[in-house]
């Protein structure tokens, strides 16, 4: 084991919640809440139903010690199956958080892993739950940066967020340093290093590979507990990535994630927000507009260019997202599914949109997600947004009330007002030392009831 791995192990296994900054713990609570909203909101979507049914069919267990209820479903499967199902459905709503430097998503596996692992261990405190969340984010985020920095391909988040899941399992299940080391090596080796731009070119339910990242992470931890040996995790132990781990426990990545205002690929958000600013400031209606010019970075310009015919395409279509914002001044689940995919008003606006890659925005990626928009009106007047960075991150964060409102918007249709409000109370209560994970656990496993 290298000194870098030993530092990661010490941080993972020994850091008490009290030694983590309050600001990081508060961020963890808010991101936990935000992700729970997306898990709940994605439950009835086709990808979520398929993932849970598949976990029930294929990823069960004959041991209660390794069983967990699937979130907002209630059926018992293996820990790995439960984490897989929740992460897959969350990935497919695409309203979950992310981290710019890692070019991907962490909470999508951290929260499903927390819920699954909690079913296999004794009840623990709310502060310990937040500590596990923070550890998952801090380890996964640095693993992502390390992998992107050392390989040429643009891979999905499942390739590296599995390591954050291993760290959480090691913490919550009391694994040894040796077991954690082997589990990291197994998870990195088997992490789904799938091609992100391939999914962008042909949007499907595959999304960011995080369902498999969650499954690999949990499976690797159990394999290591049983004595399986893995190769060293080079995203931690390689000499060429040592610099990415030096600030572990000093710089808290947990405080620098972004929250998505819309269930759309983050690459489109700067263009959406630039358009939103213009239509609100000038009170523009769809009939006022002759043409919309969107300038953004290369990856954003590669997003699906025409009217989508399924939810995955809608989430990966920048012109569709911009057209929806113009039409409704908002983007919700109703716009990216069902009749929203056949909206003649949105289609008519989409035909007026041109998307162009510009060097200044491409140079800022991935640490920045920028765009600028010019709208030409029918009287030939042009209104311009200037350079806009996507809302929801450290540059322009959403406040606590906005995050709670977002959670309620996604959770309430399925869970009802009372249950959703109790989840908010339980999660924010984790900041108090007397709180228990079971305060939340009582609310997140049972299937939604009719109300």
Steps between C-alpha positions, in 0.01 A plus 500: 500500500622848420498793740223653290275199549574494873398865516174421319437206733568708809267774376230246417515283808611738774363851435221578744200712395605764752831543317322578176407867450142594574482654153585161345245320717231753411582457131479123543152531652377721216646278230356193671159666493536609139595150385216340696261721305639371173488138619136545596411694186661242272324200658211481249718557193551204266873471571438487874225240473718283274803536728307403812324209331835379365661526843211296638548236229880481486663670797335342803666325794439198721642677807323763709845632597555615142144605416361850461164646406494697176432869552136607461417143397534278808602174334809336647794419275875486558683811621661529159165459324334768713782747436497419128125553466487836678809635325371393158164669543662814641740513205206485261314800639824698465412757764776397740810686613849499350853630539662698220866392551408130492276554195228286652268404782550372854178525701331267252692208656569637848137528609390160362808345663418665835144370490606148400788469746288633786279191465794273589647672808375617839330838511743793504481870573392774264843663519657164409266476201620842383862395559447196277348724231794740520752216478325365191513838330859579598642164388292467182570856391877459523487158332312662213753781462785247513350277233415786264852638547672175406299355209396633162137387480205691645345230715178489698479563874453131580866450414610683813206568733513131597805587713293741707252219564783276619614768744147526642473123534838484672390767747152370577585129500821537704735358240873478567754712314610188307144415401437856389818496292394182320146629450628821341712300259210273407262793449741697284574194285134419443362854492300553178737717299243560230523776239308812600498662156353183351200544728480869410488414129227239557313578823351196674428366848872424539564861608812536716562140601437573867268208565787267419739721697283453809474125443874462441582701811280294732598169337869584530466572871332166566753314284782657702330410828496140379871506415501579128820675387513793261778691327598840649264783411725717286266798523606510867837327510654610172788749535352716225180566698649564844441875468125452474484347849727739690215728606273219627356615831606859437312606185142374523365413156164439670454877511568550129249274328223637284126442527297490181198729471376288205496125416722560199867425425712757683676593176179671384437697819704810417308542175171437680581761765622754244172457312300515823662830594417655164137392484435608859680834472326595175177307566538325165230274360563224244331705228746787558799291390648459153824317586703381800877467475662287772878505542651245736784251552577201281328233710182709528498558125510120452171449683205356305398764242139427409160427654535197731269200496583369849598633839869414464527698178313791659745511791795506260358757257617859546265652236200316647586627848538859380175479302318363804629785713377752243160333482435445872767693694575175680610141435345220704435128472178573312700667223746215442249217497159409362328771301793733566694309236237582239442865585441696177588833664838371619567347157423829325744687728770232464507562124610859569805397707862475383771357728866584438819395677726794591857475618470725805234279654676175406818625667311541830371142507484295724552735794250740345180434299443823307280623218369821349175550310377758252128519424394678182148634523255528213568875486871408450602630840765275660524439875814335636562320828875542525702208638294298747605220732246235593310560825515264796876473553744694718494790250124551548374254763141417578407590857347262753143607429549446126643152561208409726254631239669290234482190722130556564431550130647160414400302809145616571326358190597148601542519876244759598544820698522352850758232425710743297500756781605232749795409276611865495476512880693176544782590261557849637477349849814296426699809597392435861705249705199315641355416157506147356508368146182307580320837522541513123506127436138471611403726208707395195439130437125443482332533161293817452137465604206639306396837637 
